[in-house]
Amino acid sequence: MHRVIDSGKFTMGINVQKFERDFAQYIGSRHCVMVNSGSSANLLMVAALFYTKNSKLRLQRGDEVIVPAVSWSTTYYPLYQYGLKIKFVDIDVHTLNYDLDQLEQAVTEKTRAIMAVNLLGNPNDFGRIKQIIGQRDIILMEDNCESMGATYQGKQAGTFGVMGTFSSFFSHHISTMEGGLIVTDDEEIYQILLSIRAHGWTRNLPKTNLVCSDKSDDPFEEAFRFVLPGYNVRPLELEGALGVEQLKRLPELIKERRKNGRLLQMTLISHPDIIIQQEIGESSWFGFSLVIRPDSCMTRKTLVLKLQELGFECRPIVAGNFAKNEVVKYFDSEVFGRLKNAEYVDRNGLFIGNHHYPITEAIEALKQLT
């Protein structure tokens, strides 16, 4: 950070570009675009699909997008903001990702896109999701903001859809204080993201590009040429420089989180009152969910009090059943079937944090939850 400060260059520049290159290489994607938050990453991911010339990837207002009922608010808001029809589908109590049978039944000829959210470090079963999509022109997007470093069948989560988003918020797997990233293999989508990240102008595009006509060789003429309805969600050089250094540590950070995850599984897999998250692929263990078993006499209030007495900080499982929130009255949305598992987790679940340092003592203390 001092090196950046001494340079006197603070807005998006060479440090951000290096972090983007390094992150794309780590994840295994052709392209990466850094923005100021994971929420902004979701916003640009949705926006980019409105401006692509590729009809197989292009969304328009009124298109139906399937979403899991449990996620964070900014999974859903960009879909509302771009006039898309949101269809809530139930989750699986054990994995906390889609109930795949419900997802399969929810897909119809009206379905234009599926938003896959990898919750608390746990990747989705992308083999089954790809089977459900089959040959239909359904766009797969990934909100991977909680699951950096997770893998499914050896492939990084966030790389199964046309785009995947990540967060480097201060409490996540790596931290750039605030920050988000979008990865894609699609060249046109990548260039659209470069434009709409900064005002919708041409400044960050190559001379010959896939978004607009060739750029002028006169920098003055090209300085304020706007071609797409964009935003200003640029990151800072300070954040890019932090990202470069944090990424060097990421493999070790994930390794240590997984050690803690394995210890938790061994400790609580047969707990009489608590269900822990069932791993799909290799989770990066953002945190540890604790869901009270249906046949338990324990209440969540009791569980919270016991955890607090043991020194644990705890949170609801992301935003719980998001469909219950008052804000949904503004959405064009529907619920497929019943959200019984999302409702159950909403009332009976919570999660506690994980870290990249050993937390053996903390996990041992969880045995006292009886």
Buried (B, 14 or more C-beta within 10 A) or exposed (E): EEEBEEEEEEEBBEBBBBBBEBBBEBBBBEBBBBBBBBBBBBBBBBBBBBBBEEEEBBBEEEBBBBBBBBBBEBBBBBBBEBEBBBBBBBBBBBBBBBBBEBBBEBBEEEBBBBBBBBBBBBBBBBEBBEEBBEEEEBBBBBBBBBBBBBBBEEBBBBBBBBBBBBBBBEEBBBBBBBBBBBBBBBEBBBBBBBBBBBBBBBBBBEEEBBBBEEBEEEEEEBEEBEBBEBBEBBBBBBBBBBBBEBBEEBEEBBEBBBBBBEBBBEBBEEBEBBBBBBBBBBBBBBBBBBBBBEEBEBEBEBBBEBBEEEEBEBEBBBBBBBBEEEEBEEBEBEBBEEBBBBBBBBBBBBBBBBEBEEBEEBBEBBEEBE
